[in-house]
Amino acid sequence: MDNYSRIQYQEKSNKAHRRLIYVGLMILVLLLFSLYLFFVLLPINSSAGKFSSLAETKAGIKKVKTFKESDRNGNYYSIYGTNSKGKEYLVIFNAKKKIVDKVPVSEQLSDSKLDKIYEKYKVKNVYSFAPSIYKGRAVFELSYAEKKNSVSFLTVDLKSGKVYRLIEGL
């Protein structure tokens, strides 16, 4: 093998090693990112599991459809699901794992009433919409963007649609 061939072989070998190092670094970065996401999401996943099983044992919910967390008025966790008879309920727990309220979906605010509230308060984009408790009543905590792109918060009674609290223009 002459010198020219040896140099070409070393260049090819160096390129292959560099590619292997880049691929290895990318795999390492993806692995670290995956681990980061796992540990960041671990508390919410464990809370969802705990409160889903509580909803089954304490409230009779057999099939959980949605889990939400609200912490504006204290930590509340809500489970939306069906019981063994197929009736839909929303169950709200406090952080001490006690049922605060169990509301049949049939008694909750209708979509048409909610649309009227959206129109009245000029709700543009909804950022969060979670059941919670406010002064002992089951409510929806809603954060949204107004037409001026400012953030506002709205606390609406879960059953009647009465607005308890409005914070505008943050």
C-alpha positions in Angstrom: 0.0 0.0 0.0 1.5 3.3 -1.0 1.4 6.5 1.1 -1.5 8.0 -0.9 -3.8 5.0 -0.3 -2.8 4.9 3.4 -3.8 8.6 3.7 -7.2 8.0 2.0 -7.8 5.0 4.3 -7.1 7.1 7.4 -9.4 9.9 6.2 -12.2 7.4 5.6 -11.5 5.9 9.0 -11.5 9.3 10.7 -14.9 10.2 9.1 -16.4 7.0 10.2 -15.2 7.5 13.8 -16.5 11.1 13.8 -19.9 9.9 12.6 -20.0 7.2 15.2 -19.1 9.8 17.9 -21.9 12.1 16.6 -24.5 9.2 16.6 -23.4 8.2 20.1 -23.7 11.8 21.4 -27.2 12.1 19.8 -28.3 8.8 21.5 -26.9 10.1 24.8 -28.7 13.4 24.5 -32.0 11.6 23.6 -31.5 9.3 26.6 -30.9 12.2 29.0 -33.9 14.1 27.6 -36.1 11.0 28.0 -34.9 10.5 31.6 -35.6 14.2 32.3 -39.1 13.9 31.0 -39.7 10.8 33.0 -38.7 12.4 36.3 -40.6 15.6 35.5 -43.8 13.8 34.7 -43.5 11.2 37.4 -45.4 13.2 40.1 -48.4 13.9 37.9 -48.5 10.3 36.7 -48.4 9.0 40.3 -51.1 11.4 41.4 -53.3 10.4 38.5 -52.9 6.7 39.5 -53.6 7.4 43.2 -56.6 9.5 42.7 -58.0 7.2 39.9 -57.9 4.3 42.3 -59.5 6.5 45.1 -62.3 7.4 42.7 -62.9 3.7 42.1 -63.0 2.8 45.8 -64.6 5.9 47.4 -66.9 7.2 44.6 -67.7 4.1 42.6 -66.1 5.3 39.4 -65.4 2.2 37.3 -63.9 3.8 34.1 -61.8 6.9 34.4 -61.9 9.2 31.4 -60.1 12.3 32.5 -57.8 13.4 35.3 -57.2 17.1 36.1 -55.3 19.0 38.8 -56.0 22.5 40.0 -54.0 24.4 42.6 -55.3 28.0 42.5 -57.4 27.6 45.7 -55.5 24.7 47.2 -54.6 21.4 45.6 -57.6 19.7 44.1 -57.7 16.7 41.9 -60.7 15.8 39.7 -61.7 12.6 38.1 -64.2 12.4 35.3 -65.6 8.9 34.6 -68.5 6.5 34.7 -69.9 4.2 37.4 -71.0 0.6 37.0 -74.4 1.7 35.6 -72.8 3.9 33.0 -73.7 7.2 34.6 -71.1 9.9 34.3 -69.7 11.8 37.3 -67.1 14.4 38.2 -65.4 13.7 41.5 -63.3 16.3 43.2 -60.7 15.4 45.8 -58.6 17.6 48.0 -54.9 17.0 48.6 -55.7 15.0 51.8 -57.4 12.3 49.5 -60.9 13.1 50.7 -63.9 13.5 48.4 -64.9 17.1 48.4 -67.7 16.9 45.9 -69.3 14.3 43.5 -71.3 15.9 40.8 -73.3 14.0 38.1 -72.5 15.3 34.6 -76.2 15.7 34.0 -76.3 18.4 36.7 -73.3 20.4 35.4 -73.2 23.5 33.3 -74.5 22.9 29.8 -72.3 23.7 26.7 -74.8 26.4 25.6 -74.5 28.2 29.0 -70.7 27.9 28.8 -70.7 29.3 25.3 -72.7 32.3 26.6 -70.2 32.9 29.3 -67.4 32.7 26.7 -69.2 35.3 24.6 -69.9 37.6 27.6 -66.3 37.6 28.8 -64.7 37.6 25.3 -62.8 34.3 25.8 -60.4 34.0 22.9 -58.0 31.1 23.8 -58.4 28.8 26.7 -55.2 28.0 28.5 -56.5 25.9 31.3 -59.9 24.6 32.3 -60.0 22.6 35.5 -62.7 21.7 38.1 -61.9 23.0 41.6 -63.5 24.1 44.8 -64.1 27.8 45.7 -65.8 28.7 49.0 -67.1 25.2 49.4 -68.7 25.1 45.9 -67.7 23.0 42.9 -66.4 25.4 40.2 -64.5 25.5 36.9 -61.3 27.5 37.1 -60.7 28.9 33.6 -57.6 30.9 32.4 -57.9 32.4 29.0 -56.7 35.1 26.6 -58.9 38.1 25.9 -59.0 40.0 22.6 -56.1 42.2 23.8 -54.0 39.0 24.4 -54.0 39.6 28.1 -54.5 36.7 30.5 -57.6 36.5 32.6 -59.0 34.1 35.1 -62.6 33.2 35.6 -64.2 31.1 38.4 -67.6 29.7 37.3 -70.1 27.6 39.4 -70.1 24.1 38.1 -73.9 23.7 38.3 -75.5 27.2 37.9 -72.9 29.0 35.7 -72.7 31.9 38.2 -69.4 33.7 38.0 -67.8 34.0 41.4 -64.5 35.6 40.6 -63.0 37.4 37.6 -59.4 38.6 37.3 -58.8 40.5 34.1 -55.8 41.7 32.2 -52.7 40.2 33.7 
